[in-house]
Amino acid sequence: MTCNYCVVTIRKALKDIPGIKYLEISLSEKLIKIGGEFEEKALVRAIKSAGFTVEKK
C-alpha cells in the first residue's frame, strides 16, 4: 500500500466479505487489522484480487 487509493481499493475489496466486524487500514504501517468471524481464504482472495500481496502476522 502506497497511497490513499490503495486504502480505498482494499476497503472496497473487503466490504462484501461476511463476518467482518472491525476493519482498520494503516497506510503508514502498511497494515490491515481485521476483526470478526470470517473465512480467511475469502479475505486473502479478495486482497490478492485487488492486486495486493498478503503477509499474515
Buried (B, 14 or more C-beta within 10 A) or exposed (E): BEEEEBBEBBEEBBEEBEEBEEBEBEEEEEEBEBEEEBEEEBBEBBBEEBEBEEEEE
